[in-house]
Amino acid sequence: MDEIPSFGKWLRQRRRTLDLTQEELAHQVGCAPITIRKFEGDEMRPSKQLALSLSGPLGVPSNQREDFIRFARTEFTDPTQAYWFSIFESASPHTESTSASGNSDKDLPFGTVHLLFCDIGNSAQLIQRLEINYAHILEQYQRILRSTLQKWKGHEVSAQADSFCAVFSRATDAVSAAIEAQHALANENWTDSVQLLVRMGLHTGEPLLVNHDYVGTDMNRAGRICAAAYPGQVLISNETRIMVERHIPADTSLRDLGNYKLKELTEDEHLYQLVMADLPSDFPPLKSLDVMPNNLPTQLTRFIGREHEIEEIKHLLHSERLITLTGAGGTGKTRLAIEVVKQIQAEYPDGAWLIDFVAVPEGNLVLQAIVSTLGIREEPTRPIIQTLTDYLRSKKLLLLFDNCEHLISACAQAVDMLLQACPEIRILTTSREALGISGENQYYVPTLTVPQINGELSLETLKQSEAVRVFLDRAAMVRPTFKLTKDNALAIAQICRKLDGIPLAIELAAARVKGLNVEQISERLDDRFSLLSTGNRTALPRHQTLRATIDWSYNLLSEKERVLLSRLSVFTGGWTVESATEVCLIVQLDEPDVLNLILNLSDKSLVIAEEQEGRTRYRLLETIREYALEKLVESGEERLVRNRHLDFFMTLAEQAEQKYRTGEQLFWFDAMERERDNFRSALDYVLRTRQSETALRLISTAFWLWFFHGPWSEGQIWTEAVLALAPDDRTK
């Protein structure tokens, strides 16, 4: 008997016939690539909503979509059910000589063109409400747009689900088409009495025409302008405004909205709103990175993979109020959390805020760290938790608490109090262990997917591995000509598997391609793991692997680089070249060495360089800092280096105190603020080592940091701890 065909097999054949990758199909449908892979492997079936979304990109005729949904969701248990396969197998794709809209290259304008992007702003709600009937709404919508395009000599470039892109030779035609389409959409008698709200973006540029399609930054810019609009709103770029300003209809005007920073665009975009007669014209502030309150850091490397995890965490945050990402050190919990928050921050009008506890040494400072980050002014006569909850009670915002593991009890108490008192906030935390409180949803962050090494390795299969893609991306950053080839494929796969797909380990390994080939890297990893095979067998395997990775990277350093790395571990919150020179310049190092060695360590991905207000500061990843601190303790230099760190910041505080009443006051306030975490570290050290006189001297000068910049209560906590250490000095 012939093999009974499956939906997965059909989907794979159909996608390839349409020349779509799994990632491209997933993007058009609105799901993760791993979901498409599971469909094609017959590991799972699509929901009704997802099957409907698949029908458009796969070219299923509208009159067969109900049958298609049944076909996609039905398990084959009878050979006669292959009937459905034969129906859809015969559907033919567009010919290669034309674009999806039927245009050939010679029909499409080139050079300076005018782009119109649009999509249905409330499509998700409509799909959920209408289910199969949404297809009829989509047909009405596309019919109106195509009719308008034909009248104003526009060319359809692409139509994927509810997203629509068209190009015009004349800017005035593009604007007229947008105006007429919005009026037609508003006046249409929609099926099921729905209200269809379409957002539009217009931009003028010079995209490249390649294989019946336009590519380039202008296409991305036009798409981002459309995405910034609200349903029913039409936005145009400054380039388009210049072309049409004197030629728009009498009952239409342009409203200057100002400059906005849009996602993935390096420069601000000056945007204008098209105000049309008899249509809504008042909308909230645009969905731009500028108007979404946040303190999320800008990442300097690409975020790769994790599509499945991102979607699951986003889904959890829509239904739950507390999510904790747990996992071993180096698995990328912080980076994943930041990426999730960036993608959903528009849903929180009062902002998305990162509170990093890594430099907070004591649990009684957790609330002060939250207050300081949110910019809340403390009230001396009120408990800080009351001030905090009163501020947050009516706000809808998302808090990201990062690195909670060393303050687990204090963080758990703070989270519990905030969630009970503030009904509209959501909290996402990262920790090596769960908080252990009611209402917590723990999400374990796995390592990156790694390739299977069995039989012949195809390059296409390797590129599906997240670990391989991260390795290739980071390797190309240090060696731009680096590529995946048949010759190096096996070694790269071995590296990713040996490192268990741990992101930090992968990045450290990729940094080594600057001086080693991948075969040498793989061999050295073999040696280092064998050295650790007789180590602590009770430690978690992933912890052993991460330690082995850092051990390996450390052993590749020169002796001077190792010495400096261990000494730099006393800094928390970062350092400058000047402070590193003062603290670390002891035996074995000369003054010119320090800067060069820091740059070397940065090149080897052990030190991170950051620009802050025109100044370069450096820092260590916390995992690397902890490792380097262990090396410092082993060297017997810890007390010496910590005392030099203490002396440096004691001197800085005393210099600042002398300048507070001069014209340099603001400069010294900022200087002290940048070193807040280092002052915390210095105070913690003198308290632990019971240096009472030194502690009094330091707090008497450093206290002004908390007095002027807050939180005042943190300064009080430090002061009381110092006085408790030296009770006889309380009245001096």
C-alpha positions in Angstrom: 0.0 0.0 0.0 1.3 3.5 -0.9 2.4 5.7 2.0 -0.5 7.8 3.3 0.6 11.4 2.8 0.7 13.8 5.8 0.0 17.5 6.3 3.6 17.9 7.4 4.9 16.4 4.2 2.5 18.5 2.1 3.5 21.7 4.0 7.2 21.1 3.4 6.7 20.5 -0.3 4.4 23.5 -0.7 6.8 25.8 1.1 9.7 24.7 -1.0 7.6 25.1 -4.2 6.9 28.7 -3.2 10.7 29.2 -2.5 10.1 30.1 1.2 12.4 29.2 4.1 10.9 28.1 7.4 11.9 31.5 8.9 10.2 33.4 6.1 6.9 31.4 6.4 7.0 31.8 10.2 7.4 35.6 9.8 4.4 35.8 7.4 2.2 33.6 9.6 3.3 35.2 12.9 4.7 32.2 14.7 8.2 30.9 15.6 10.3 29.0 13.0 10.4 26.0 15.4 6.6 25.8 15.1 6.8 25.4 11.3 9.5 22.7 11.8 7.2 20.8 14.2 4.3 21.0 11.7 6.5 19.7 8.9 7.8 16.9 11.1 4.2 16.0 12.0 5.1 16.6 15.7 2.1 18.9 16.2 -1.0 20.2 14.4 -1.9 23.9 13.9 -4.8 25.5 15.8 -7.7 26.8 13.7 -6.4 30.3 13.9 -2.9 29.3 12.9 -4.2 27.1 10.0 -6.2 30.1 8.8 -3.0 32.3 8.9 -1.1 29.6 7.0 -3.7 29.5 4.2 -2.8 33.0 2.9 1.0 32.7 2.4 0.5 29.1 1.0 -1.9 30.4 -1.7 -5.0 28.4 -0.7 -8.1 29.7 -2.5 -10.6 31.4 -0.3 -13.4 28.9 -1.2 -11.2 26.0 0.0 -10.0 27.4 3.2 -12.5 25.6 5.4 -11.4 22.3 3.8 -7.8 23.3 4.2 -8.3 23.9 8.0 -9.8 20.5 8.3 -7.0 19.0 6.3 -4.4 20.7 8.4 -5.9 19.6 11.7 -7.0 16.0 10.9 -4.8 13.0 11.6 -4.7 10.6 8.7 -6.1 7.2 9.8 -7.7 6.1 6.5 -6.2 6.1 3.0 -9.2 7.8 1.5 -8.3 10.9 3.4 -5.4 11.4 1.0 -8.1 13.1 -1.1 -7.4 16.3 0.7 -3.7 16.0 0.0 -4.4 15.6 -3.8 -6.5 18.8 -3.8 -4.0 21.1 -2.3 -1.0 19.4 -3.9 -2.3 20.5 -7.3 -2.3 24.2 -6.3 0.4 25.9 -8.4 2.5 28.8 -7.1 3.2 32.1 -8.9 5.5 31.8 -11.8 9.1 32.8 -11.4 8.9 35.5 -14.0 6.6 37.7 -12.1 6.2 39.0 -8.5 3.5 37.8 -6.2 1.3 40.6 -7.6 1.8 39.6 -11.2 4.3 42.5 -11.9 7.4 41.9 -13.9 10.6 43.9 -13.3 9.9 46.0 -16.5 6.4 47.0 -15.0 7.8 48.2 -11.7 9.2 51.7 -11.3 12.8 52.1 -10.2 15.0 54.9 -8.9 13.2 57.3 -6.6 9.8 55.7 -5.7 7.1 56.2 -3.2 6.2 53.4 -0.9 2.9 52.7 0.8 2.8 50.1 3.6 -0.5 49.2 5.4 -1.9 46.5 7.7 -5.0 45.9 9.7 -4.3 47.3 13.2 -6.8 45.1 15.0 -6.3 41.9 13.1 -5.4 39.8 16.1 -8.8 40.6 17.8 -10.7 40.1 14.6 -9.1 36.6 13.9 -9.9 35.6 17.5 -13.5 36.8 17.2 -14.4 35.7 13.6 -12.2 32.7 13.1 -12.9 31.3 9.7 -15.1 34.3 8.7 -12.0 36.5 9.0 -11.0 35.3 5.5 -14.0 37.1 4.0 -13.0 40.3 5.8 -9.5 39.9 4.4 -10.9 39.5 0.9 -12.9 42.7 1.2 -9.9 44.6 2.5 -7.6 43.4 -0.3 -10.3 44.2 -2.9 -10.6 47.8 -1.8 -6.8 48.3 -1.7 -6.3 46.8 -5.2 -9.1 48.8 -6.7 -7.6 52.0 -5.2 -4.1 51.0 -6.5 -5.4 50.5 -10.0 -7.0 53.9 -10.0 -3.9 55.8 -8.8 -1.4 53.7 -10.9 0.1 51.9 -8.0 1.9 48.6 -8.2 1.3 45.9 -5.6 4.6 44.6 -4.4 3.5 42.1 -1.7 0.4 41.0 0.2 1.0 38.7 3.1 -2.0 38.1 5.3 -3.2 41.6 6.2 0.1 43.3 5.4 0.2 45.1 2.1 2.9 47.0 0.2 2.6 49.1 -2.9 4.9 51.4 -4.9 4.1 54.5 -6.9 6.0 56.6 -9.5 4.4 59.8 -8.2 4.3 60.9 -4.5 0.9 62.6 -5.0 -0.6 59.4 -6.3 0.6 57.5 -3.3 -1.0 60.1 -0.9 -4.2 60.2 -2.9 -4.4 56.4 -2.9 -4.0 56.4 0.9 -6.7 59.0 1.4 -9.2 57.3 -0.9 -8.5 53.8 0.6 -9.1 55.1 4.1 -12.4 56.6 3.1 -13.4 53.5 1.2 -12.5 51.3 4.2 -14.5 53.6 6.6 -17.6 53.5 4.3 -17.5 49.8 3.5 -20.4 47.6 4.7 -18.3 45.0 6.5 -19.3 41.4 7.1 -20.4 40.6 10.6 -20.6 44.4 11.4 -16.9 44.6 12.2 -14.9 47.9 12.4 -11.8 47.5 10.3 -9.0 50.0 11.2 -6.0 50.1 8.9 -2.7 51.9 9.7 -0.6 53.2 6.9 2.9 54.5 6.4 4.3 56.4 3.3 8.0 57.0 2.6 10.0 58.2 -0.4 13.3 56.6 -1.2 15.5 54.6 -3.6 15.1 50.9 -2.8 16.8 48.3 -5.0 14.7 46.3 -7.4 15.9 42.7 -7.2 14.0 39.6 -8.6 10.6 41.4 -8.8 10.9 42.8 -5.3 12.3 45.9 -3.5 15.0 45.6 -0.9 17.1 47.9 1.2 16.9 50.3 4.1 14.1 52.4 2.6 11.8 49.4 2.6 12.6 48.8 6.3 12.0 52.5 7.0 8.6 52.5 5.4 7.6 49.4 7.3 8.7 50.9 10.6 6.8 54.1 9.9 3.6 52.0 9.3 4.2 50.0 12.5 4.5 53.3 14.5 1.0 54.4 13.5 -2.2 53.6 15.3 -5.1 51.8 13.6 -6.8 54.3 11.3 -3.8 56.6 11.2 -1.7 57.6 8.2 1.9 58.6 8.7 4.3 60.0 6.1 8.1 60.6 6.3 9.7 64.0 5.8 11.0 62.9 2.4 7.4 62.3 1.2 6.2 65.4 2.9 8.6 67.5 0.8 7.2 66.0 -2.4 3.5 66.5 -1.6 3.1 69.4 0.8 1.9 71.9 -1.9 -0.2 69.4 -3.7 -2.5 67.7 -1.2 -6.3 68.1 -1.5 -7.9 71.1 0.0 -9.8 69.1 2.7 -6.6 67.4 3.8 -3.7 68.7 5.9 -0.4 67.6 7.4 0.2 67.6 11.1 3.9 67.8 12.3 4.4 65.2 14.9 8.2 65.8 15.4 11.1 63.4 15.6 10.8 59.8 16.7 13.3 57.0 17.2 11.9 53.9 15.5 12.9 50.3 16.1 16.0 49.2 14.2 16.6 52.6 12.7 19.8 54.4 13.7 18.6 57.9 12.9 15.5 59.7 14.2 12.6 59.9 11.8 10.6 63.2 11.4 7.0 62.1 11.0 3.8 63.8 9.8 0.2 62.7 10.1 -2.2 63.0 7.2 -5.3 64.6 8.6 -8.3 63.7 6.4 -11.8 65.2 6.3 -14.5 63.1 8.0 -12.0 60.7 9.4 -10.6 60.4 13.0 -7.5 62.6 13.5 -6.8 62.4 17.2 -4.5 59.5 18.2 -2.3 58.8 21.3 1.5 59.4 21.1 3.2 57.3 18.5 4.6 53.9 19.3 8.2 55.0 19.2 11.1 54.0 21.4 11.4 57.6 22.5 7.9 57.8 24.0 7.9 54.4 25.7 9.5 55.1 29.1 12.3 52.6 29.8 15.9 52.3 30.8 16.6 49.1 28.7 20.2 49.0 27.6 21.1 49.1 23.9 22.7 45.8 22.9 25.8 45.9 20.6 25.4 42.3 19.3 22.5 40.7 17.5 20.0 38.6 19.4 19.8 35.2 17.7 17.3 32.4 18.1 15.1 31.8 21.2 11.9 32.4 19.1 10.0 29.6 21.0 11.1 30.8 24.4 10.2 34.5 23.6 6.7 33.5 22.5 6.1 31.4 25.5 7.4 34.0 28.0 5.3 36.7 26.2 2.2 34.5 26.5 2.9 33.9 30.2 3.2 37.7 30.8 -0.1 38.2 29.1 -1.9 36.0 31.6 0.4 35.9 34.7 1.8 38.7 36.9 5.1 37.1 38.0 7.5 35.1 35.8 10.9 34.0 37.0 13.5 32.9 34.5 15.8 30.4 36.0 18.9 28.6 34.7 22.6 28.1 35.1 25.0 31.0 34.9 25.8 31.9 31.3 22.7 30.6 29.7 21.5 34.0 28.7 18.7 34.7 31.1 19.3 38.5 31.2 19.6 38.9 27.4 16.5 36.8 26.8 14.5 38.8 29.4 15.6 42.2 27.9 14.6 41.0 24.4 11.1 39.9 25.7 10.6 43.2 27.5 11.7 45.2 24.4 9.1 43.4 22.2 6.2 44.0 24.6 7.1 47.3 26.2 4.5 49.2 24.0 1.8 47.4 26.0 2.9 49.2 29.2 2.1 52.9 29.0 4.0 53.7 32.2 7.2 52.0 31.1 9.4 49.0 31.3 12.2 49.3 33.8 15.3 47.2 34.5 16.5 47.0 38.1 19.9 45.1 38.2 20.7 43.8 41.7 24.1 42.5 40.8 25.9 45.3 42.6 23.5 45.4 45.6 25.4 43.6 48.4 22.7 43.4 51.1 19.0 42.5 51.1 18.1 45.6 53.1 19.1 47.7 50.0 16.7 46.0 47.6 13.9 48.6 48.0 16.4 51.4 47.8 17.7 50.1 44.4 14.1 50.0 43.1 13.4 53.5 44.3 16.6 54.8 42.9 16.0 53.3 39.4 12.5 54.6 39.2 13.5 58.1 40.3 11.1 58.1 43.2 11.8 60.7 45.9 11.9 59.3 49.4 9.9 60.8 52.3 11.9 60.7 55.6 8.8 60.2 57.7 7.3 57.4 55.7 8.4 53.8 55.2 10.0 53.3 51.8 7.7 50.5 50.8 4.7 52.7 51.4 6.2 55.4 49.2 7.0 52.9 46.5 3.6 51.2 46.5 1.7 54.5 46.5 3.8 55.5 43.4 3.1 52.3 41.5 -0.4 51.5 42.6 -2.2 53.2 39.7 0.5 52.5 37.1 0.6 49.9 34.3 4.2 49.0 33.9 6.6 46.1 33.6 9.5 45.6 36.0 12.5 43.4 35.2 14.4 42.4 38.3 17.8 41.0 37.2 20.3 38.8 39.1 18.2 38.1 42.2 20.0 34.9 43.4 22.2 36.4 46.1 19.3 38.5 47.5 16.6 35.8 47.1 14.7 36.4 50.3 14.7 40.2 50.1 13.7 40.1 46.4 10.9 37.6 47.2 9.5 39.9 49.9 9.7 43.0 47.7 8.0 41.3 44.8 5.3 39.9 47.0 4.5 43.3 48.5 4.5 45.1 45.2 2.2 42.5 43.5 -0.3 42.6 46.3 -0.4 46.4 46.5 -0.2 47.3 42.8 -2.7 45.4 40.6 -1.5 46.7 37.2 2.2 45.9 37.3 3.9 42.8 35.9 7.3 41.6 37.2 9.8 39.5 35.2 12.8 38.3 37.3 16.0 36.4 36.5 17.7 34.2 39.1 19.6 31.0 39.5 16.7 29.8 41.7 13.0 30.6 42.0 11.8 33.2 44.4 9.4 30.7 46.0 6.4 32.9 46.5 2.7 32.5 45.7 1.7 33.3 42.2 5.2 32.7 40.8 5.6 31.1 37.4 9.0 29.6 36.9 10.4 29.3 33.4 13.6 27.4 33.0 15.8 28.9 30.3 17.5 26.1 28.3 20.8 26.3 26.5 20.8 27.0 22.8 19.9 24.2 20.4 22.9 22.3 19.2 23.4 20.2 16.0 23.3 16.4 16.0 26.5 14.8 14.8 25.4 11.6 13.1 26.3 10.9 9.5 26.9 13.6 6.9 26.4 17.2 8.1 24.5 19.5 5.7 25.2 23.3 6.0 21.4 23.9 5.9 20.9 21.6 8.9 23.7 23.2 10.8 22.3 26.7 10.4 19.1 25.6 12.1 21.1 25.2 15.3 20.9 28.3 17.5 24.4 27.6 18.9 25.9 27.4 15.5 24.2 30.7 14.3 25.5 32.5 17.5 29.0 31.1 16.9 29.0 32.2 13.2 27.7 35.7 14.1 30.2 36.3 16.9 33.1 34.8 14.9 32.4 37.2 12.0 32.6 40.1 14.4 36.3 39.4 15.1 37.1 37.9 11.7 34.7 39.4 9.0 35.7 36.8 6.4 34.7 33.9 8.6 32.0 31.6 7.1 30.5 28.2 7.5 32.0 25.7 5.0 32.0 22.0 4.4 35.6 21.9 5.7 34.9 23.5 9.1 31.3 22.3 9.6 32.2 19.3 11.7 34.6 21.3 14.0 32.0 24.0 14.6 29.3 21.4 15.4 31.7 19.7 17.8 32.5 23.1 19.6 28.8 23.8 20.0 28.1 20.4 21.4 31.1 20.3 23.7 30.0 23.6 25.2 26.4 22.4 25.6 25.1 25.4 23.7 25.8 27.7 26.7 25.7 31.2 25.1 28.5 32.7 27.2 30.7 29.7 26.4 29.9 29.9 22.7 30.7 33.6 22.5 34.1 33.0 24.3 34.9 30.3 21.9 33.9 32.3 18.8 36.2 35.2 20.0 39.2 32.8 19.6 38.8 32.4 15.8 40.9 35.6 15.6 44.0 33.6 16.4 43.0 29.9 16.1 41.2 27.8 13.5 38.1 26.0 14.6 39.9 22.6 14.7 42.4 24.0 17.2 39.6 25.4 19.3 37.8 22.1 19.3 41.0 20.3 20.3 41.7 22.7 23.2 38.2 22.2 24.5 38.8 18.5 24.6 42.0 19.1 26.8 40.3 21.4 29.2 37.3 19.2 29.8 39.5 16.2 30.6 41.3 18.3 33.2 38.0 18.9 35.0 36.8 15.3 34.8 38.2 14.5 38.2 36.9 17.7 39.8 33.8 18.2 42.0 31.4 15.6 40.8 28.6 16.9 43.0 28.5 20.2 41.1 25.8 20.7 38.5 27.1 19.6 35.0 26.3 22.9 33.5 28.3 24.7 36.1 31.2 22.4 35.4 30.9 23.1 31.7 30.8 26.9 32.2 33.8 26.8 34.6 35.7 24.7 32.0 34.9 27.3 29.4 36.2 30.2 31.5 39.2 28.1 32.6 40.1 27.5 29.0 39.8 31.1 28.0 41.8 32.2 31.1 44.6 29.7 30.3 44.9 31.3 26.9 45.8 34.6 28.4 49.3 35.9 28.9 50.6 36.1 32.5 50.1 39.8 32.7 46.5 39.5 31.3 45.7 37.0 33.9 47.1 39.2 36.7 45.1 42.2 35.6 41.9 40.3 35.1 42.0 39.0 38.6 42.7 42.4 40.1 39.9 44.0 38.0 37.4 41.8 39.9 37.4 44.1 42.9 35.5 46.7 40.8 31.7 46.6 40.8 29.7 48.7 38.4 32.7 49.2 36.1 35.9 51.3 36.0 37.9 53.8 33.9 41.4 53.4 32.7 42.5 55.9 35.4 40.9 54.0 38.3 42.2 50.6 37.0 45.7 52.0 36.8 45.6 53.3 40.3 44.2 50.2 41.8 45.9 47.5 39.8 49.4 48.9 39.2 51.3 46.8 41.6 54.1 44.4 41.0 54.3 42.6 37.6 52.6 45.5 35.8 53.8 48.8 34.4 51.7 51.8 33.8 51.6 51.5 30.0 50.5 47.9 30.4 47.1 48.6 31.9 45.4 50.2 29.0 46.8 47.8 26.5 45.9 44.8 28.6 42.4 46.1 29.2 42.0 46.4 25.4 43.4 42.9 24.9 40.9 41.5 27.4 38.1 43.4 25.6 39.2 41.9 22.3 38.9 38.5 24.0 35.4 39.1 25.2 36.3 39.1 28.8 35.9 42.9 29.4 33.0 44.9 28.0 33.6 48.5 26.9 30.7 51.0 27.0 30.3 54.6 26.1 28.6 56.6 28.8 28.1 60.4 28.3 31.1 60.6 26.0 33.3 58.6 28.4 34.5 55.0 28.0 33.9 52.7 31.0 34.7 49.0 31.3 33.1 46.2 33.2 33.2 42.4 33.6 30.2 40.1 33.1 29.2 39.0 36.6 30.1 35.4 35.9 33.5 36.4 34.7 34.0 38.7 37.7 33.2 35.9 40.1 35.6 33.6 38.4 38.4 36.3 38.4 37.7 37.0 42.1 38.4 33.4 42.9 41.7 33.7 41.0 42.5 36.8 43.0 41.9 35.0 46.3 44.1 32.1 45.2 46.9 34.5 44.3 47.0 35.9 47.9 46.6 39.5 46.6 42.9 40.1 47.5 43.5 42.2 50.6 46.3 44.2 49.0 44.1 45.0 45.9 41.0 45.7 47.9 42.9 48.1 50.1 44.1 49.9 47.0 40.5 50.0 45.7 39.4 51.4 49.1 42.2 54.1 49.1 41.3 55.2 45.5 37.6 55.7 46.3 38.4 57.2 49.7 40.5 59.8 47.9 37.8 60.4 45.3 35.1 61.0 48.0 37.4 63.4 49.8 38.1 65.3 46.6 34.4 65.5 45.8 33.6 66.8 49.3 36.0 69.7 48.8 34.3 70.6 45.5 30.7 70.4 46.4 30.5 74.2 47.3 32.4 75.3 44.2 31.5 75.9 40.5 32.5 72.3 39.9 29.7 70.9 42.0 27.7 69.2 39.2 30.8 67.6 37.8 31.6 65.9 41.1 28.0 64.9 41.8 28.1 63.0 38.4 31.5 61.6 39.2 30.3 60.2 42.5 27.1 58.8 41.0 29.0 56.9 38.3 30.9 55.1 41.1 28.0 54.4 43.4 28.5 50.6 43.1 32.2 50.9 43.8 31.4 52.9 47.0 29.0 50.2 48.1 31.7 47.6 47.5 34.3 49.6 49.5 31.9 50.1 52.4 31.0 46.4 52.4 34.7 45.6 52.5 35.6 47.8 55.4 32.6 46.5 57.4 33.5 42.8 56.7 37.1 43.4 57.7 36.0 45.5 60.7 38.2 48.5 59.9 36.2 50.9 62.1 38.2 54.0 61.8 38.5 53.7 58.0 34.8 52.9 57.8 34.0 56.1 59.7 36.3 58.2 57.5 34.7 56.7 54.3 31.1 57.1 55.3 31.6 60.7 56.5 32.6 61.7 53.0 30.7 59.3 50.8 27.4 59.9 52.6 27.0 63.1 50.5 26.3 60.8 47.5 23.1 59.5 49.2 22.3 62.9 50.8 22.2 64.7 47.4 21.2 61.9 45.0 19.3 59.5 47.3 18.0 57.2 48.3 18.5 58.9 51.7 17.5 55.7 53.5 20.4 53.7 51.9 22.9 56.3 53.3 21.3 55.9 56.7 21.6 52.1 56.5 25.3 52.4 55.7 25.9 55.0 58.4 24.2 52.9 61.1 26.2 49.8 60.1 29.4 51.8 60.5 28.4 53.3 63.8 27.5 49.8 65.1 31.0 48.7 64.2 32.5 51.6 66.2 30.0 52.4 68.9 32.4 54.5 70.9 32.6 56.9 67.9 28.8 57.5 67.7 29.0 60.8 69.5 32.2 62.1 68.0 
